[in-house]
């Protein structure tokens, strides 16, 4: 782990995203709330929170930090039968929360995968990435590949 003992505590926030392609049949079952193992959207949101909170236990060099806020939003994209997961994390700390946001996205996506594989084992998780980080010396960073339009007014 890097030594953060001399760093000042500042507000830190990170937003990550990722996508899972579930196919038309699974997509429609999720949309109609008729998945056999339960509602993947609700369970994925809970899994995202757990993923955020457990990050330092799973990633060897991550500092355990207090999480002040986390939220997960899942958008259903009918045009490609995908679910896009967004996870935001914030804290007032000496180190950033990028890994926590990425872990939240991964936990949500893998939960959707687990609940969907019974119907369609040909699932694809894709494009997991950090969209925004802010705080510390570097200030605000936005992914150079761009961020979704609806997020531009928030950051």
Short mmCIF file of the C-alpha atoms (twelve columns), coordinates in Angstrom:
data_MODEL
# 
_entry.id   MODEL 
# 
loop_
_atom_site.group_PDB 
_atom_site.id 
_atom_site.type_symbol 
_atom_site.label_atom_id 
_atom_site.label_alt_id 
_atom_site.label_comp_id 
_atom_site.label_asym_id 
_atom_site.label_seq_id 
_atom_site.Cartn_x 
_atom_site.Cartn_y 
_atom_site.Cartn_z 
_atom_site.pdbx_PDB_model_num 
ATOM 1   C CA . UNK A 1   0.000   0.000   0.000   1 
ATOM 2   C CA . UNK A 2   1.214   3.487   -0.667  1 
ATOM 3   C CA . UNK A 3   1.808   5.722   2.326   1 
ATOM 4   C CA . UNK A 4   -1.027  8.261   2.602   1 
ATOM 5   C CA . UNK A 5   -0.254  9.309   6.170   1 
ATOM 6   C CA . UNK A 6   0.992   12.770  5.153   1 
ATOM 7   C CA . UNK A 7   -1.873  13.476  2.729   1 
ATOM 8   C CA . UNK A 8   -4.693  15.801  3.686   1 
ATOM 9   C CA . UNK A 9   -8.247  14.568  3.867   1 
ATOM 10  C CA . UNK A 10  -10.394 16.020  1.078   1 
ATOM 11  C CA . UNK A 11  -13.737 15.267  -0.507  1 
ATOM 12  C CA . UNK A 12  -13.343 12.409  -2.989  1 
ATOM 13  C CA . UNK A 13  -15.896 11.062  -5.420  1 
ATOM 14  C CA . UNK A 14  -15.782 8.544   -8.268  1 
ATOM 15  C CA . UNK A 15  -18.254 7.276   -10.839 1 
ATOM 16  C CA . UNK A 16  -17.817 4.052   -12.800 1 
ATOM 17  C CA . UNK A 17  -19.937 2.184   -15.309 1 
ATOM 18  C CA . UNK A 18  -20.198 -1.134  -17.079 1 
ATOM 19  C CA . UNK A 19  -22.610 -3.044  -19.264 1 
ATOM 20  C CA . UNK A 20  -24.019 -6.544  -19.539 1 
ATOM 21  C CA . UNK A 21  -25.658 -7.872  -22.688 1 
ATOM 22  C CA . UNK A 22  -28.370 -10.329 -21.664 1 
ATOM 23  C CA . UNK A 23  -30.221 -11.091 -24.905 1 
ATOM 24  C CA . UNK A 24  -33.840 -10.422 -25.800 1 
ATOM 25  C CA . UNK A 25  -35.439 -13.203 -23.742 1 
ATOM 26  C CA . UNK A 26  -33.699 -12.296 -20.472 1 
ATOM 27  C CA . UNK A 27  -34.178 -8.590  -21.125 1 
ATOM 28  C CA . UNK A 28  -37.934 -9.052  -21.483 1 
ATOM 29  C CA . UNK A 29  -38.147 -11.253 -18.380 1 
ATOM 30  C CA . UNK A 30  -36.295 -8.591  -16.363 1 
ATOM 31  C CA . UNK A 31  -38.480 -5.830  -17.807 1 
ATOM 32  C CA . UNK A 32  -41.649 -7.768  -16.925 1 
ATOM 33  C CA . UNK A 33  -40.287 -8.741  -13.481 1 
ATOM 34  C CA . UNK A 34  -40.679 -12.466 -14.197 1 
ATOM 35  C CA . UNK A 35  -37.125 -13.752 -13.745 1 
ATOM 36  C CA . UNK A 36  -37.162 -17.159 -12.011 1 
ATOM 37  C CA . UNK A 37  -34.513 -16.379 -9.346  1 
ATOM 38  C CA . UNK A 38  -35.786 -12.900 -8.399  1 
ATOM 39  C CA . UNK A 39  -35.425 -9.305  -9.546  1 
ATOM 40  C CA . UNK A 40  -31.881 -8.818  -10.875 1 
ATOM 41  C CA . UNK A 41  -32.113 -5.021  -10.757 1 
ATOM 42  C CA . UNK A 42  -32.897 -4.778  -7.048  1 
ATOM 43  C CA . UNK A 43  -30.409 -7.479  -6.116  1 
ATOM 44  C CA . UNK A 44  -27.703 -5.894  -8.286  1 
ATOM 45  C CA . UNK A 45  -28.170 -2.546  -6.531  1 
ATOM 46  C CA . UNK A 46  -27.694 -4.250  -3.150  1 
ATOM 47  C CA . UNK A 47  -24.667 -6.162  -4.495  1 
ATOM 48  C CA . UNK A 48  -23.134 -2.873  -5.661  1 
ATOM 49  C CA . UNK A 49  -23.296 -1.500  -2.114  1 
ATOM 50  C CA . UNK A 50  -21.680 -4.668  -0.765  1 
ATOM 51  C CA . UNK A 51  -19.001 -4.557  -3.449  1 
ATOM 52  C CA . UNK A 52  -18.162 -0.959  -2.555  1 
ATOM 53  C CA . UNK A 53  -17.949 -1.761  1.151   1 
ATOM 54  C CA . UNK A 54  -15.785 -4.884  0.686   1 
ATOM 55  C CA . UNK A 55  -13.291 -3.452  -1.821  1 
ATOM 56  C CA . UNK A 56  -10.316 -3.269  0.542   1 
ATOM 57  C CA . UNK A 57  -10.904 -6.905  1.530   1 
ATOM 58  C CA . UNK A 58  -10.742 -8.088  -2.091  1 
ATOM 59  C CA . UNK A 59  -8.142  -5.811  -3.704  1 
ATOM 60  C CA . UNK A 60  -4.849  -6.397  -1.866  1 
ATOM 61  C CA . UNK A 61  -3.397  -2.864  -1.924  1 
ATOM 62  C CA . UNK A 62  -6.583  -0.832  -1.426  1 
ATOM 63  C CA . UNK A 63  -6.832  1.175   1.764   1 
ATOM 64  C CA . UNK A 64  -9.875  0.501   3.936   1 
ATOM 65  C CA . UNK A 65  -11.761 3.793   3.983   1 
ATOM 66  C CA . UNK A 66  -15.014 5.083   5.382   1 
ATOM 67  C CA . UNK A 67  -17.662 5.420   2.684   1 
ATOM 68  C CA . UNK A 68  -19.898 8.455   3.114   1 
ATOM 69  C CA . UNK A 69  -22.224 7.680   0.205   1 
ATOM 70  C CA . UNK A 70  -22.756 5.183   -2.568  1 
ATOM 71  C CA . UNK A 71  -25.529 4.712   -5.093  1 
ATOM 72  C CA . UNK A 72  -26.149 2.432   -8.041  1 
ATOM 73  C CA . UNK A 73  -28.301 3.180   -11.084 1 
ATOM 74  C CA . UNK A 74  -29.161 0.598   -13.722 1 
ATOM 75  C CA . UNK A 75  -30.438 1.652   -17.136 1 
ATOM 76  C CA . UNK A 76  -32.159 -0.842  -19.414 1 
ATOM 77  C CA . UNK A 77  -31.231 -0.425  -23.104 1 
ATOM 78  C CA . UNK A 78  -33.852 -2.107  -25.270 1 
ATOM 79  C CA . UNK A 79  -32.000 -1.424  -28.544 1 
ATOM 80  C CA . UNK A 80  -29.186 -3.851  -27.643 1 
ATOM 81  C CA . UNK A 81  -30.819 -5.854  -24.813 1 
ATOM 82  C CA . UNK A 82  -28.296 -4.610  -22.299 1 
ATOM 83  C CA . UNK A 83  -28.243 -3.252  -18.775 1 
ATOM 84  C CA . UNK A 84  -25.858 -0.409  -18.038 1 
ATOM 85  C CA . UNK A 85  -24.735 -0.073  -14.434 1 
ATOM 86  C CA . UNK A 86  -23.503 3.163   -12.862 1 
ATOM 87  C CA . UNK A 87  -22.004 3.346   -9.384  1 
ATOM 88  C CA . UNK A 88  -20.993 6.521   -7.555  1 
ATOM 89  C CA . UNK A 89  -19.014 6.575   -4.307  1 
ATOM 90  C CA . UNK A 90  -17.975 9.504   -2.127  1 
ATOM 91  C CA . UNK A 91  -15.908 10.002  0.994   1 
ATOM 92  C CA . UNK A 92  -13.890 12.560  2.875   1 
ATOM 93  C CA . UNK A 93  -10.520 10.818  3.004   1 
ATOM 94  C CA . UNK A 94  -6.809  10.791  2.182   1 
ATOM 95  C CA . UNK A 95  -7.263  8.516   -0.814  1 
ATOM 96  C CA . UNK A 96  -9.707  8.179   -3.663  1 
ATOM 97  C CA . UNK A 97  -12.665 5.859   -4.185  1 
ATOM 98  C CA . UNK A 98  -12.128 4.838   -7.804  1 
ATOM 99  C CA . UNK A 99  -11.629 1.178   -6.984  1 
ATOM 100 C CA . UNK A 100 -14.735 1.164   -4.795  1 
ATOM 101 C CA . UNK A 101 -16.849 2.550   -7.655  1 
ATOM 102 C CA . UNK A 102 -15.421 -0.002  -10.101 1 
ATOM 103 C CA . UNK A 103 -15.961 -2.815  -7.581  1 
ATOM 104 C CA . UNK A 104 -19.577 -1.707  -7.099  1 
ATOM 105 C CA . UNK A 105 -20.157 -1.904  -10.856 1 
ATOM 106 C CA . UNK A 106 -18.553 -5.344  -11.036 1 
ATOM 107 C CA . UNK A 107 -20.589 -6.723  -8.133  1 
ATOM 108 C CA . UNK A 108 -23.804 -5.481  -9.744  1 
ATOM 109 C CA . UNK A 109 -22.918 -6.891  -13.172 1 
ATOM 110 C CA . UNK A 110 -21.896 -10.280 -11.796 1 
ATOM 111 C CA . UNK A 111 -25.132 -10.456 -9.798  1 
ATOM 112 C CA . UNK A 112 -27.143 -9.822  -12.960 1 
ATOM 113 C CA . UNK A 113 -25.046 -12.489 -14.678 1 
ATOM 114 C CA . UNK A 114 -25.722 -15.001 -11.896 1 
ATOM 115 C CA . UNK A 115 -29.467 -14.423 -11.970 1 
ATOM 116 C CA . UNK A 116 -29.635 -14.491 -15.786 1 
ATOM 117 C CA . UNK A 117 -27.405 -17.446 -16.699 1 
ATOM 118 C CA . UNK A 118 -30.193 -19.943 -15.997 1 
ATOM 119 C CA . UNK A 119 -32.091 -18.511 -18.992 1 
ATOM 120 C CA . UNK A 120 -29.196 -17.491 -21.226 1 
ATOM 121 C CA . UNK A 121 -25.640 -18.660 -20.471 1 
ATOM 122 C CA . UNK A 122 -24.312 -16.573 -23.393 1 
ATOM 123 C CA . UNK A 123 -23.950 -13.299 -21.487 1 
ATOM 124 C CA . UNK A 124 -21.318 -10.634 -22.061 1 
ATOM 125 C CA . UNK A 125 -19.977 -8.118  -19.541 1 
ATOM 126 C CA . UNK A 126 -18.290 -5.200  -21.263 1 
ATOM 127 C CA . UNK A 127 -16.876 -1.691  -21.024 1 
ATOM 128 C CA . UNK A 128 -16.225 -1.456  -17.298 1 
ATOM 129 C CA . UNK A 129 -14.541 1.893   -16.805 1 
ATOM 130 C CA . UNK A 130 -14.008 4.858   -14.580 1 
ATOM 131 C CA . UNK A 131 -16.014 7.812   -15.857 1 
ATOM 132 C CA . UNK A 132 -15.211 10.527  -13.328 1 
ATOM 133 C CA . UNK A 133 -13.035 11.041  -10.282 1 
ATOM 134 C CA . UNK A 134 -12.671 14.149  -8.217  1 
ATOM 135 C CA . UNK A 135 -10.795 15.343  -5.178  1 
ATOM 136 C CA . UNK A 136 -7.236  15.326  -3.983  1 
ATOM 137 C CA . UNK A 137 -4.398  17.060  -5.830  1 
ATOM 138 C CA . UNK A 138 -5.652  16.227  -9.307  1 
ATOM 139 C CA . UNK A 139 -9.092  17.821  -8.886  1 
ATOM 140 C CA . UNK A 140 -11.745 16.754  -11.412 1 
ATOM 141 C CA . UNK A 141 -10.945 14.103  -14.037 1 
ATOM 142 C CA . UNK A 142 -13.415 13.024  -16.713 1 
ATOM 143 C CA . UNK A 143 -12.893 10.019  -18.958 1 
ATOM 144 C CA . UNK A 144 -11.515 11.288  -22.298 1 
ATOM 145 C CA . UNK A 145 -13.817 8.852   -24.148 1 
ATOM 146 C CA . UNK A 146 -16.735 10.885  -22.807 1 
ATOM 147 C CA . UNK A 147 -19.537 10.411  -20.339 1 
ATOM 148 C CA . UNK A 148 -23.265 9.906   -20.934 1 
ATOM 149 C CA . UNK A 149 -25.181 13.106  -21.615 1 
ATOM 150 C CA . UNK A 150 -27.395 12.789  -18.525 1 
ATOM 151 C CA . UNK A 151 -24.294 12.885  -16.282 1 
ATOM 152 C CA . UNK A 152 -22.797 16.061  -17.728 1 
ATOM 153 C CA . UNK A 153 -25.052 18.316  -15.653 1 
ATOM 154 C CA . UNK A 154 -24.067 16.532  -12.423 1 
ATOM 155 C CA . UNK A 155 -20.288 16.830  -12.835 1 
# 
